[in-house]
């Protein structure tokens, strides 16, 4: 039996993802390639690893016995990649930055502009997702998060406090009575699938009428700019977009912390260090001077 390292990685992806199609997307190869390479491993082992069904793959006893060893191989490969990262001597190469879409839209282009001036050999790749990327599995190198991370071998640092409030466009505010109550205010809100997020819960506690929902933060922001209603956003965003506070009492102060997260093994890699320093400078500039997005 002589199963290659790369074939074990394909088997591990199939087990983790539950289908050849999902495993292929995860690995960045074709579905037929994953299916063929799993079949080769099965032939070499003399055991069926997955029962194939229309709904996906069902692990057999053979692959379940292999699962701890596949995880160990994945960990070893990850460790080897981090070890090589530590050998870099100059700030060059790709750095993948993950974060919520709103933060990425507002900060990442300005961050890239700063890096182009100081470190032109760094390529910034921005991964804008609501769901947090797994830095332990190298899904990203650095993450901007509003909730501190407690798992994994990660370094977490709080870099800013972001104040928020209920804001609307001047055009929408002009439609409200002089002293509005919560019932007078139309709200934009997250879709039901995000009902448990802090922003959705805080919006629900206001008690106004929800007139627009979306599962995307930037769509909600666009709705406020279009004058559809009011929404909970940061003070910086409100200033940048020309929104004004809605004069109704809120349940309490709205404030969130911004955290920068990086894997411990990457903390001294030159390209990562350069991006971390640029983030610190940009956050300091943004939260102290509150410039416009164009500035």
Secondary structure as UniProt FT lines:
FT   HELIX           5..17
FT   HELIX           20..27
FT   HELIX           31..45
FT   STRAND          50..53
FT   TURN            54..55
FT   STRAND          56..59
FT   HELIX           61..85
FT   TURN            86..87
FT   STRAND          93..99
FT   HELIX           101..103
FT   HELIX           104..108
FT   HELIX           109..118
FT   TURN            120..121
FT   STRAND          122..128
FT   TURN            135..138
FT   STRAND          142..145
FT   STRAND          154..168
FT   HELIX           170..173
FT   TURN            174..175
FT   TURN            178..179
FT   HELIX           182..184
FT   STRAND          186..190
FT   HELIX           192..194
FT   TURN            195..196
FT   HELIX           198..206
FT   STRAND          209..214
FT   HELIX           217..225
FT   TURN            226..227
FT   STRAND          230..234
FT   HELIX           235..241
FT   STRAND          244..245
FT   STRAND          254..263
FT   HELIX           264..266
FT   TURN            267..268
FT   HELIX           270..289
FT   TURN            293..294
//
